[in-house]
Amino acid sequence: MTVNTKPYEKVHGKKPKGSWFWAFHIGPENDPIPAYIPGRFHEAKRVAVEQARELGEENITVLP
């Protein structure tokens, strides 16, 4: 499973961490499925990975 944090890092100048309302794109960039998950980043990332697995997707992007 690939979790791309580059768009977030480009805007914020740091890796994602802490508590927030996180936005993820699950799936290919040309047809992403949005996921908005509140909580600490590592917990939200885990939920996004679970959702991606359920959908049969392998790519997740953390949005700024």
C-alpha positions, 0 to 999 in steps of 0.5 A: 500500500502506498501512502503519498504525503508529498502534496501535504508536505509541499503545502505545509513544509512538514510531514503530516502529524498530530490531530486534525480532520485529514483528507485522503484520496484513495485510488488513482489520481484520475478517479480518486475516492475522497475520504475525510477522517478526523483524529490523529494522523496515524489513526486516520491513516490506518482507517484510510488504509482499511478503506482502500483495502476494502475498495481494492485500491493500492494508492492513497494521497494525503491532501493538504 
